[in-house]
Amino acid sequence: MGCNTFLCVLAIAGPLCAANLTGNWVSIEVRPDGTESRTYFDLKQDGTRVTGKIHAQLFYYPDAAGTYDPAGVTLDATGREGSGVRKVRYTIKSDGDQLHITLAARGNHPPVELIAKRAPAGEGAMPARIAPPPLHKVKWNGLAKTPPMGWNSWNKFQGRVDDPTIRAIADAMVSNGMKAAGYLYVNIDDTWEAGRDGAGNIQTNRKFPDMKALADYVHSKGLKLGIYSSPGPNTCAGYEGSYGHESQDAKTYAAWGIDYLKYDWCGAWNIYEQRDMQAVYQKMGDALLASGRPIVYSLCQYGLDEVWKWGPEVGGNSWRTTGDISDRWASLSKIGFNQSQLAPYAGPGHWNDPDMLEIGNGGMTDVEYRTHMSLWAMLAAPLLAGNDLRDMKPAILEMLTNREVIAIDQDKLGKQATRLSAPDDKEVWQRPLADGTWAIALFNRGAAQAAVSFAWSEVARHKKPKSVRDLWTHSDLKLDAGTEFQASVPSHGSVLLKVRP
């Protein structure tokens, strides 16, 4: 006569049969791209007490424990997420040869149903920690003398990116004038990866059947191809990372013809501490330099550990200074207007990166998107468009290809702007340029149109300038006899000037 394991154990007067959750269990989900997402439950049962470790691709929970209740076994699991703690709850029911598992709803994420079967002991265990190398300075690769310009797949396409999309984006960059305006890199973000072959070489999934052929196509358009990885065992989306294969992956990228690497800390937190970050990024910096191909190195670790102070030391051409941007004013404002203090750390070959552009993705107004472009240009930030370049309204294309604004971003002096003043949500920023002129930006972060002003004497202590040009209207302004400049700026808007002393 069969019986339910949990009912047996709950019969406190004496169980009719014994539960047997002890062992290694795996739930396998096949993604649309043909890769597998695996969650491992390494469990140990002692009476009504169940403990274990859970490895869910990106997340690792070394401390999971629970007891029986009428709904089954409820396991509360604790792990790390970035520099913080992540807690989840699993409910497990058994029918003998498999487990029916529910991952409880968390935040905006609904419950997830899994079915797990027994797996070989040790399969799915977190790999052993590889000690980071001793610190040393990585030679500059000579690239990114001005901030990189191009496009990245994540903001618009996320896991839907594939080979045909990348080819179409490259075509669009050429045909719509973005290439002529300076946009060069076509960057594939996460979800291109599969596993590794028997020799440990990283493989692409079926969305990208031939990465070298794709690189050749992009190069034939006069553009460059970028790719994504992580120093952890897994990437942010739970795909294969570069952990333990840094040199091998760098050589593979070089053989494919890759020109840019975005290297994301996601997953590395399961192996390393934050204090290891510099040495871990140095490891890939060395590998890229030894690959024999010039590859721009973009560090993506959210501004942790004051990366701007050591980014150049590990070979970085740019480094993220913030968490992820989103397509809304609050995110843009919070990120963009908190960069002034980082100005001393930017310069040719090495740039502060406040994240990719959201211009054209639909979550902000054109006025706000123009502020996005103005501010990023003033910050000497990488300009990586993140919208669908195949289908954008003329105003967005005009915004992204404004040559006079782009010239501010790409100025060869490489000096990042600093905040001049910020009274009542009205900000004025200034940036010196290579030809002796100054870029001045006026921003209104408030909810209503407002007058924003500054005194000419405040701009590098100069007197009234010889000329002033509005870079969005492409017009030279007539100046009055006063000692200050004032403009009416719409809510969340900007005015961008080039001032000749």
C-alpha positions as CSV (number, residue, x, y, z in Angstrom):
1,M,0.0,0.0,0.0
2,G,1.5,3.3,-1.0
3,C,1.5,6.4,1.2
4,N,2.4,10.1,1.0
5,T,5.8,10.7,2.5
6,F,4.7,13.9,4.3
7,L,1.5,12.5,5.7
8,C,3.6,9.6,7.1
9,V,6.0,12.0,8.9
10,L,3.2,14.2,10.1
11,A,1.6,11.2,11.8
12,I,3.4,12.0,15.1
13,A,2.1,8.9,16.8
14,G,4.4,6.9,14.5
15,P,5.1,7.3,10.8
16,L,3.8,4.5,8.6
17,C,6.7,5.0,6.2
18,A,10.0,6.9,6.0
19,A,10.6,10.1,4.0
20,N,13.6,10.0,1.8
21,L,14.5,13.5,0.5
22,T,18.2,13.1,1.2
23,G,20.2,13.4,-2.0
24,N,20.9,15.6,-4.9
25,W,18.0,16.8,-7.0
26,V,17.9,18.8,-10.2
27,S,15.1,20.7,-12.0
28,I,15.9,21.3,-15.7
29,E,14.2,24.0,-17.8
30,V,15.0,24.2,-21.5
31,R,15.1,27.8,-22.7
32,P,13.9,28.8,-26.2
33,D,17.5,29.1,-27.3
34,G,18.1,25.5,-26.6
35,T,20.2,26.0,-23.4
36,E,19.3,24.6,-20.1
37,S,18.6,26.4,-16.8
38,R,19.3,24.1,-13.9
39,T,18.4,24.4,-10.2
40,Y,20.0,21.9,-7.9
41,F,18.7,20.9,-4.4
42,D,21.4,19.1,-2.4
43,L,19.2,18.0,0.6
44,K,19.7,16.2,3.9
45,Q,16.8,14.9,5.9
46,D,16.9,14.1,9.6
47,G,13.4,13.2,10.8
48,T,11.2,16.2,10.1
49,R,14.1,18.5,9.6
50,V,15.5,19.2,6.1
51,T,18.6,21.2,5.4
52,G,20.7,21.7,2.3
53,K,22.3,23.9,-0.4
54,I,20.5,25.2,-3.4
55,H,22.2,26.3,-6.6
56,A,19.9,28.2,-8.9
57,Q,22.1,29.2,-11.8
58,L,23.0,32.7,-10.9
59,F,22.0,32.4,-7.2
60,Y,23.6,30.1,-4.6
61,Y,22.0,29.5,-1.2
62,P,24.4,27.6,1.1
63,D,22.0,27.8,4.0
64,A,18.6,26.3,3.4
65,A,16.5,24.7,6.2
66,G,12.9,23.9,7.0
67,T,10.5,21.4,8.6
68,Y,7.3,19.7,7.5
69,D,3.9,21.3,7.6
70,P,0.6,20.3,6.0
71,A,1.7,22.0,2.7
72,G,4.9,20.0,2.5
73,V,8.4,21.0,3.3
74,T,9.0,24.7,3.5
75,L,12.7,25.6,3.0
76,D,13.9,29.1,3.7
77,A,17.1,29.7,1.9
78,T,19.7,32.5,2.3
79,G,22.4,33.6,-0.1
80,R,24.2,36.6,-1.5
81,E,23.0,39.1,-4.1
82,G,25.7,41.6,-5.0
83,S,26.8,43.2,-1.7
84,G,23.5,42.3,0.0
85,V,21.6,39.3,1.2
86,R,18.9,37.4,-0.8
87,K,16.3,35.3,0.9
88,V,13.8,33.0,-0.9
89,R,11.3,30.3,0.1
90,Y,10.7,27.0,-1.5
91,T,7.8,24.6,-0.8
92,I,8.5,21.0,-1.7
93,K,6.2,18.0,-2.1
94,S,7.3,14.5,-3.0
95,D,5.7,11.7,-4.9
96,G,8.6,9.4,-4.4
97,D,10.7,9.6,-7.6
98,Q,10.4,13.4,-8.1
99,L,9.9,16.6,-6.2
100,H,7.2,19.2,-6.9
101,I,8.7,22.5,-5.9
102,T,7.2,26.0,-5.7
103,L,9.5,29.1,-5.5
104,A,7.4,31.6,-3.6
105,A,6.5,35.0,-5.2
106,R,9.2,37.6,-4.6
107,G,8.7,41.3,-5.2
108,N,7.2,41.6,-8.7
109,H,8.1,38.0,-9.6
110,P,5.2,35.5,-9.5
111,P,5.6,32.0,-8.0
112,V,7.6,29.5,-10.1
113,E,6.7,25.8,-10.4
114,L,9.6,23.3,-10.7
115,I,9.8,19.5,-11.0
116,A,13.1,18.0,-9.8
117,K,14.5,14.5,-10.2
118,R,17.5,12.8,-8.7
119,A,20.9,13.8,-10.0
120,P,24.4,12.3,-9.4
121,A,26.0,13.3,-6.1
122,G,28.1,16.5,-6.5
123,E,26.6,17.6,-9.8
124,G,25.7,21.3,-9.7
125,A,27.9,22.0,-6.7
126,M,29.5,25.5,-6.6
127,P,33.0,25.3,-8.1
128,A,36.0,25.7,-5.8
129,R,37.3,29.2,-5.3
130,I,40.3,30.1,-7.4
131,A,42.6,32.5,-5.5
132,P,42.8,35.9,-7.3
133,P,46.3,36.7,-8.6
134,P,48.6,39.3,-6.9
135,L,47.9,42.8,-8.0
136,H,50.0,44.5,-10.7
137,K,49.3,47.2,-13.3
138,V,47.9,46.1,-16.6
139,K,49.3,48.0,-19.6
140,W,46.9,50.3,-21.3
141,N,45.7,48.8,-24.6
142,G,45.8,52.2,-26.4
143,L,42.0,52.1,-27.1
144,A,39.0,54.4,-26.4
145,K,40.9,57.6,-26.6
146,T,37.5,59.2,-26.7
147,P,34.4,57.6,-25.1
148,P,33.2,54.5,-27.0
149,M,30.1,55.0,-29.2
150,G,27.8,52.3,-30.4
151,W,24.8,50.2,-29.4
152,N,24.0,47.5,-26.8
153,S,21.2,44.9,-27.0
154,W,20.1,44.7,-23.4
155,N,17.8,47.7,-22.8
156,K,15.5,46.8,-25.7
157,F,15.9,43.2,-26.5
158,Q,17.3,41.5,-23.3
159,G,17.1,37.7,-23.9
160,R,15.5,38.1,-27.3
161,V,18.7,39.2,-29.1
162,D,19.9,36.9,-31.9
163,D,22.1,36.9,-35.0
164,P,19.5,38.3,-37.4
165,T,18.8,41.2,-35.0
166,I,22.5,42.1,-34.7
167,R,22.9,42.1,-38.5
168,A,19.8,44.2,-38.9
169,I,21.0,46.7,-36.3
170,A,24.4,46.9,-38.1
171,D,22.5,47.6,-41.4
172,A,20.4,50.3,-39.7
173,M,23.5,52.0,-38.1
174,V,24.9,52.4,-41.6
175,S,21.7,53.4,-43.4
176,N,20.3,55.9,-40.8
177,G,23.5,57.9,-40.4
178,M,24.5,56.7,-36.9
179,K,27.8,55.2,-38.2
180,A,28.6,58.5,-39.9
181,A,27.9,60.3,-36.7
182,G,30.5,58.1,-34.8
183,Y,28.6,55.1,-33.5
184,L,30.9,52.1,-34.1
185,Y,30.3,49.2,-31.7
186,V,27.4,46.7,-32.1
187,N,27.4,45.0,-28.7
188,I,25.7,41.7,-27.8
189,D,24.8,41.6,-24.2
190,D,23.8,38.5,-22.1
191,T,22.2,35.3,-23.4
192,W,24.4,34.4,-26.3
193,E,26.3,31.7,-24.4
194,A,25.8,28.0,-24.3
195,G,28.0,25.6,-22.3
196,R,31.6,24.5,-23.1
197,D,33.0,21.7,-25.3
198,G,35.2,18.9,-24.0
199,A,38.2,21.2,-24.2
200,G,36.6,23.9,-22.2
201,N,35.9,26.3,-25.1
202,I,32.9,28.5,-24.7
203,Q,30.0,27.7,-27.1
204,T,27.3,29.9,-28.6
205,N,23.6,28.8,-28.4
206,R,21.4,28.4,-31.4
207,K,20.5,32.1,-31.5
208,F,24.1,32.7,-32.7
209,P,25.1,29.8,-34.9
210,D,28.4,31.3,-36.1
211,M,29.9,34.1,-34.1
212,K,32.9,34.6,-36.4
213,A,30.6,34.9,-39.4
214,L,28.5,37.5,-37.6
215,A,31.7,39.4,-36.7
216,D,32.8,39.3,-40.3
217,Y,29.4,40.7,-41.4
218,V,29.5,43.5,-38.9
219,H,33.1,44.3,-39.9
220,S,32.1,44.4,-43.5
221,K,29.8,47.3,-42.6
222,G,32.8,49.2,-41.2
223,L,31.6,48.5,-37.7
224,K,32.9,46.5,-34.7
225,L,31.3,43.7,-32.7
226,G,31.1,43.5,-28.9
227,I,30.3,40.7,-26.5
228,Y,29.4,40.1,-22.9
229,S,30.7,37.8,-20.1
230,S,31.1,37.6,-16.3
231,P,34.0,36.7,-14.0
232,G,31.6,34.4,-12.2
233,P,30.5,30.8,-13.1
234,N,27.3,32.3,-14.4
235,T,26.1,35.6,-15.9
236,C,23.3,37.8,-14.7
237,A,20.8,35.8,-16.8
238,G,22.2,32.5,-15.6
239,Y,24.3,31.6,-18.7
240,E,27.9,30.4,-18.8
241,G,30.4,32.8,-17.3
242,S,34.2,33.0,-17.7
243,Y,35.2,31.7,-14.3
244,G,38.4,29.6,-14.6
245,H,38.5,30.2,-18.3
246,E,39.5,33.8,-18.6
247,S,42.5,33.3,-20.9
248,Q,40.7,30.7,-23.0
249,D,37.7,32.9,-23.5
250,A,39.8,35.9,-24.4
251,K,41.5,33.9,-27.1
252,T,38.2,32.7,-28.3
253,Y,36.9,36.2,-28.6
254,A,40.0,37.2,-30.5
255,A,39.6,34.3,-32.9
256,W,36.0,35.3,-33.5
257,G,36.9,38.9,-34.2
258,I,35.4,40.5,-31.1
259,D,36.3,44.2,-30.5
260,Y,34.7,45.0,-27.2
261,L,34.0,43.1,-23.9
262,K,31.5,44.0,-21.3
263,Y,32.5,42.1,-18.1
264,D,29.7,41.9,-15.5
265,W,30.3,41.1,-11.8
266,C,27.0,39.1,-11.7
267,G,27.6,35.6,-10.3
268,A,31.1,36.4,-9.1
269,W,29.7,37.3,-5.7
270,N,29.0,33.6,-5.1
271,I,32.8,32.9,-5.2
272,Y,34.6,36.2,-4.3
273,E,34.4,39.0,-1.8
274,Q,34.3,42.6,-2.9
275,R,37.9,43.0,-1.8
276,D,38.8,40.5,-4.6
277,M,37.2,42.6,-7.3
278,Q,40.3,44.4,-8.5
279,A,42.4,41.3,-8.9
280,V,39.6,39.4,-10.6
281,Y,39.1,42.1,-13.2
282,Q,42.9,42.3,-13.6
283,K,42.9,38.7,-14.6
284,M,40.7,39.3,-17.6
285,G,42.6,42.5,-18.4
286,D,45.8,40.5,-18.7
287,A,44.0,37.8,-20.8
288,L,42.6,40.4,-23.2
289,L,46.0,42.0,-23.6
290,A,47.6,38.7,-24.3
291,S,44.9,37.6,-26.8
292,G,46.6,39.4,-29.7
293,R,43.6,41.5,-30.6
294,P,42.7,45.0,-29.6
295,I,39.5,44.6,-27.5
296,V,37.9,47.5,-25.5
297,Y,37.5,46.4,-21.9
298,S,34.3,47.6,-20.2
299,L,34.0,46.9,-16.4
300,C,30.5,46.4,-15.2
301,Q,30.4,46.1,-11.4
302,Y,28.0,49.0,-10.6
303,G,30.6,51.4,-9.1
304,L,31.4,49.1,-6.2
305,D,34.8,49.4,-4.3
306,E,35.5,52.9,-5.9
307,V,36.3,51.3,-9.2
308,W,37.2,54.7,-10.8
309,K,40.4,54.6,-8.6
310,W,41.7,51.3,-9.9
311,G,39.8,50.8,-13.2
312,P,42.9,51.9,-15.3
313,E,45.2,49.6,-13.3
314,V,43.4,46.5,-14.5
315,G,43.3,47.6,-18.1
316,G,39.8,49.0,-18.1
317,N,38.7,51.4,-20.8
318,S,35.5,52.3,-18.9
319,W,33.8,51.3,-15.7
320,R,30.2,51.5,-14.5
321,T,29.8,54.0,-11.8
322,T,26.2,53.2,-10.8
323,G,23.6,50.5,-10.7
324,D,21.5,49.7,-13.8
325,I,19.6,52.6,-15.5
326,S,15.9,52.2,-16.4
327,D,13.8,54.1,-18.9
328,R,12.3,56.6,-16.5
329,W,13.1,60.1,-15.3
330,A,13.7,59.2,-11.7
331,S,16.5,56.7,-12.7
332,L,18.1,59.1,-15.2
333,S,18.1,61.9,-12.8
334,K,19.4,60.0,-9.8
335,I,22.2,58.4,-11.9
336,G,23.2,61.3,-14.2
337,F,23.3,64.1,-11.6
338,N,25.5,62.2,-9.2
339,Q,28.6,62.0,-11.3
340,S,30.3,65.4,-10.7
341,Q,32.7,64.2,-8.0
342,L,34.1,61.5,-10.4
343,A,35.4,64.0,-12.9
344,P,39.0,63.7,-11.9
345,Y,39.1,60.0,-12.8
346,A,38.0,60.4,-16.5
347,G,40.4,60.9,-19.4
348,P,41.5,59.5,-22.7
349,G,41.5,55.7,-22.6
350,H,39.6,55.5,-19.3
351,W,36.0,56.7,-18.8
352,N,33.4,56.8,-16.1
353,D,30.3,55.0,-17.4
354,P,26.9,55.9,-15.9
355,D,25.3,53.1,-18.0
356,M,23.7,52.8,-21.5
357,L,21.3,55.2,-23.2
358,E,17.6,54.7,-22.9
359,I,16.8,57.3,-25.6
360,G,13.9,56.2,-27.7
361,N,12.6,53.3,-25.6
362,G,9.4,55.1,-24.8
363,G,9.5,55.6,-21.0
364,M,10.4,59.3,-21.1
365,T,9.5,62.4,-23.0
366,D,11.6,63.8,-25.8
367,V,12.5,66.7,-23.5
368,E,13.8,64.2,-20.9
369,Y,15.6,62.2,-23.6
370,R,17.3,65.4,-24.8
371,T,18.5,66.0,-21.2
372,H,19.8,62.4,-21.2
373,M,21.9,63.1,-24.3
374,S,23.1,66.5,-23.0
375,L,24.1,65.2,-19.6
376,W,25.9,62.1,-21.0
377,A,27.8,64.3,-23.5
378,M,28.9,66.6,-20.7
379,L,30.0,63.6,-18.6
380,A,32.2,62.3,-21.4
381,A,30.3,59.0,-21.0
382,P,30.3,56.2,-23.5
383,L,27.3,56.7,-25.8
384,L,25.8,53.3,-26.3
385,A,22.3,53.5,-27.7
386,G,19.8,51.0,-26.4
387,N,16.7,51.4,-28.6
388,D,15.6,49.6,-31.7
389,L,17.5,51.4,-34.4
390,R,15.5,49.8,-37.1
391,D,12.3,51.7,-36.1
392,M,12.6,55.0,-34.4
393,K,10.9,58.3,-35.0
394,P,12.8,61.1,-36.7
395,A,13.1,63.2,-33.5
396,I,15.0,60.3,-31.7
397,L,17.3,59.8,-34.6
398,E,18.0,63.5,-34.8
399,M,18.7,63.5,-31.1
400,L,21.2,60.6,-31.3
401,T,23.0,61.9,-34.3
402,N,23.3,65.6,-33.3
403,R,26.9,66.2,-34.4
404,E,27.4,69.3,-32.2
405,V,26.3,67.4,-29.1
406,I,28.4,64.4,-30.0
407,A,31.4,66.6,-30.4
408,I,31.2,67.6,-26.8
409,D,31.2,64.0,-25.7
410,Q,34.0,63.1,-28.0
411,D,36.2,66.1,-27.2
412,K,39.8,65.0,-27.3
413,L,40.8,66.8,-24.1
414,G,38.7,64.2,-22.3
415,K,37.7,66.4,-19.3
416,Q,34.5,65.4,-17.7
417,A,32.0,68.1,-16.7
418,T,31.6,69.3,-13.1
419,R,28.6,71.0,-11.4
420,L,28.9,74.8,-11.3
421,S,25.8,75.5,-9.3
422,A,22.5,73.8,-8.3
423,P,20.0,76.1,-6.6
424,D,16.4,74.7,-6.3
425,D,16.6,71.9,-8.9
426,K,18.2,74.3,-11.4
427,E,21.7,73.0,-12.2
428,V,24.6,74.5,-14.3
429,W,27.5,72.3,-15.4
430,Q,30.7,73.2,-17.2
431,R,33.3,71.4,-19.2
432,P,36.5,72.7,-20.8
433,L,37.2,71.7,-24.4
434,A,40.3,71.1,-26.4
435,D,39.9,74.2,-28.5
436,G,39.8,76.6,-25.6
437,T,36.0,76.8,-25.5
438,W,33.7,75.7,-22.8
439,A,30.6,73.5,-22.9
440,I,27.9,74.8,-20.5
441,A,24.7,72.9,-19.7
442,L,21.7,74.3,-17.9
443,F,19.3,71.7,-16.4
444,N,15.9,72.1,-14.8
445,R,15.1,69.0,-12.6
446,G,12.0,70.6,-11.3
447,A,8.3,70.0,-12.1
448,A,7.7,73.3,-13.8
449,Q,9.4,75.5,-16.4
450,A,12.0,77.7,-14.8
451,A,14.6,80.3,-15.5
452,V,18.1,78.9,-15.1
453,S,21.1,81.3,-15.1
454,F,24.7,81.7,-14.3
455,A,27.2,84.6,-14.2
456,W,29.8,84.8,-17.0
457,S,32.4,85.3,-14.3
458,E,31.6,81.9,-12.9
459,V,32.7,80.1,-16.0
460,A,36.5,79.6,-15.5
461,R,36.5,83.2,-14.2
462,H,36.0,84.6,-17.7
463,K,34.4,87.9,-18.7
464,K,31.6,88.1,-21.1
465,P,32.3,85.6,-24.0
466,K,33.1,86.3,-27.6
467,S,30.3,84.0,-28.8
468,V,27.7,81.5,-27.5
469,R,26.1,78.7,-29.6
470,D,23.1,76.7,-28.7
471,L,23.9,73.1,-29.7
472,W,20.3,71.9,-29.9
473,T,18.9,74.7,-32.0
474,H,22.2,75.0,-34.0
475,S,22.1,78.7,-33.6
476,D,24.5,81.5,-32.5
477,L,22.9,83.5,-29.7
478,K,22.8,87.3,-29.5
479,L,24.0,88.4,-26.1
480,D,22.8,91.4,-24.1
481,A,25.0,93.8,-22.1
482,G,24.5,91.9,-18.9
483,T,26.9,90.0,-16.8
484,E,25.0,86.7,-16.8
485,F,23.2,84.3,-19.1
486,Q,19.6,83.2,-18.5
487,A,17.4,80.7,-20.3
488,S,13.9,79.5,-19.7
489,V,14.2,75.7,-19.4
490,P,11.2,73.3,-19.5
491,S,10.6,70.8,-16.7
492,H,13.2,68.1,-16.9
493,G,14.7,69.9,-19.8
494,S,18.2,71.2,-20.7
495,V,20.0,73.9,-22.7
496,L,23.5,73.0,-24.0
497,L,25.9,75.8,-25.0
498,K,29.3,76.1,-26.5
499,V,31.0,79.3,-25.1
500,R,34.0,80.9,-26.7
501,P,35.8,83.2,-24.1
